[in-house]
Amino acid sequence: MALDQFGKIAAAEIAFYSLLICLAFFTALRHGFGRREGWVFLFTFSLVRLVGAAITVASKASPSIGLAIAAAVLSGIGLTPLLLATQAFIARLAHYGLSSPQLVLRLIRALLVVAPILAIVGGTSSSPANSASSIATGRSLTRASVCLFMAAFVVLFGLHVMLWHARAYLQDHHHRLLAGVSLALPPLFVRLVYALLGAFAASPISRWSSIFGDWRIYLTMGLLMEFIAVVIYVATGILIPAHKDEDAVAKGDVQLGLLPVEPGDAVGRVTP
């Protein structure tokens, strides 16, 4: 069966991410695969998008409700690695520029753990094969998931703004990382708006759907925004020095807000 526009876009996506996943792996290898570093999430994101695109091609070549639902779920949770990467980068910078950000960072991580779980449950519950009440519950969970993603983004954006005010306390390579985050946030925001519009549309097959909607909107507000954000992050990882800050490694858990900042570390920093 010939592929429709969504299928052709997914085929192109496979080609793009087949290359990008290699660059993401190289970047993670260069900076470290630890989740504190954040770079491993770019590899994870590329892998999720590769799998999702393959499922989309399969669902278009041989129509299947199960495959369509799987593709929709992967589309929904795929943003998680990008937002986790953003959180890790901001956490690393906040260790140097902000005072005691651990509570806020814990909140963000909690949101980014709960949101994809709700997206998975909501997506599977929204299958046309389920009862009307199950579908309604699924749509509500999907909406809650997208709202949590947006809430995490808003908090991350606020920390990012505060880091620009505290940039005098950051090293040169930190400035490059902060600039990379600044460039990636706008396309991430557009992608989240697209997800919001799809979740709160009157029908699950509205033009905002990433599976059944208008492929032009999906391409411009969804796929291209993700492309831009992940390419910016990978390019940033390639351009910044591949050395680890000794202080950051020694206090890696502080970067993620898992341990308290020592009193002396907070001198001269901006308090969130």
BELGIKA-V63574 format. One record per backbone hydrogen bond with DSSP energy under -0.5 kcal/mol. CO is the residue of the C=O (numbers start at 1). NH is the residue of the N-H. If there is no record, write none. Layout:
co=CO nh=NH
co=CO nh=NH
This chain:
co=4 nh=8
co=5 nh=9
co=6 nh=10
co=7 nh=11
co=8 nh=12
co=9 nh=13
co=10 nh=14
co=11 nh=15
co=12 nh=16
co=13 nh=17
co=14 nh=18
co=15 nh=19
co=16 nh=19
co=16 nh=20
co=17 nh=21
co=19 nh=22
co=19 nh=23
co=20 nh=24
co=21 nh=25
co=22 nh=26
co=23 nh=27
co=24 nh=28
co=25 nh=29
co=26 nh=30
co=27 nh=31
co=28 nh=32
co=34 nh=37
co=34 nh=38
co=38 nh=41
co=39 nh=42
co=39 nh=43
co=40 nh=44
co=41 nh=45
co=42 nh=46
co=43 nh=47
co=44 nh=48
co=45 nh=49
co=46 nh=50
co=47 nh=51
co=48 nh=52
co=49 nh=53
co=50 nh=54
co=51 nh=55
co=52 nh=56
co=53 nh=57
co=54 nh=58
co=55 nh=59
co=56 nh=60
co=57 nh=61
co=58 nh=62
co=64 nh=68
co=65 nh=69
co=66 nh=70
co=67 nh=71
co=68 nh=72
co=69 nh=73
co=70 nh=74
co=71 nh=75
co=72 nh=76
co=73 nh=77
co=74 nh=78
co=76 nh=79
co=77 nh=80
co=78 nh=82
co=79 nh=83
co=80 nh=84
co=81 nh=85
co=82 nh=86
co=83 nh=87
co=84 nh=88
co=85 nh=89
co=86 nh=90
co=87 nh=91
co=88 nh=92
co=89 nh=93
co=90 nh=94
co=91 nh=95
co=93 nh=96
co=93 nh=97
co=94 nh=98
co=97 nh=270
co=98 nh=100
co=99 nh=272
co=101 nh=105
co=102 nh=106
co=103 nh=107
co=104 nh=108
co=105 nh=109
co=106 nh=110
co=107 nh=111
co=108 nh=112
co=109 nh=113
co=110 nh=113
co=110 nh=114
co=111 nh=115
co=113 nh=117
co=114 nh=118
co=115 nh=119
co=116 nh=120
co=117 nh=121
co=118 nh=122
co=119 nh=123
co=120 nh=124
co=121 nh=125
co=122 nh=126
co=124 nh=127
co=127 nh=130
co=131 nh=135
co=132 nh=136
co=133 nh=137
co=134 nh=138
co=135 nh=139
co=136 nh=140
co=137 nh=141
co=138 nh=142
co=139 nh=143
co=140 nh=144
co=141 nh=145
co=142 nh=146
co=143 nh=147
co=144 nh=148
co=145 nh=149
co=146 nh=150
co=147 nh=151
co=148 nh=152
co=149 nh=153
co=150 nh=154
co=151 nh=155
co=152 nh=156
co=153 nh=157
co=154 nh=158
co=155 nh=159
co=156 nh=160
co=157 nh=161
co=158 nh=162
co=159 nh=163
co=160 nh=164
co=161 nh=165
co=162 nh=166
co=164 nh=167
co=166 nh=169
co=167 nh=170
co=171 nh=175
co=172 nh=176
co=173 nh=177
co=174 nh=178
co=175 nh=179
co=176 nh=180
co=177 nh=181
co=178 nh=182
co=179 nh=183
co=180 nh=184
co=181 nh=185
co=182 nh=186
co=183 nh=187
co=184 nh=188
co=185 nh=189
co=186 nh=190
co=187 nh=191
co=188 nh=192
co=189 nh=193
co=190 nh=194
co=191 nh=195
co=192 nh=196
co=193 nh=197
co=194 nh=198
co=195 nh=199
co=196 nh=200
co=198 nh=201
co=203 nh=206
co=206 nh=209
co=207 nh=214
co=209 nh=213
co=213 nh=215
co=214 nh=218
co=215 nh=219
co=216 nh=220
co=217 nh=221
co=217 nh=222
co=218 nh=222
co=218 nh=223
co=219 nh=224
co=222 nh=226
co=223 nh=227
co=224 nh=228
co=225 nh=229
co=226 nh=230
co=227 nh=231
co=228 nh=232
co=229 nh=233
co=230 nh=234
co=231 nh=235
co=232 nh=236
co=233 nh=237
co=234 nh=238
co=235 nh=239
co=236 nh=240
co=245 nh=249
co=246 nh=250
co=247 nh=251
co=249 nh=252
co=251 nh=254
co=251 nh=255
co=252 nh=256
co=253 nh=258
co=253 nh=259
co=254 nh=257
co=262 nh=265
co=262 nh=266
co=263 nh=266
co=264 nh=267
co=266 nh=269
co=270 nh=99
co=270 nh=272
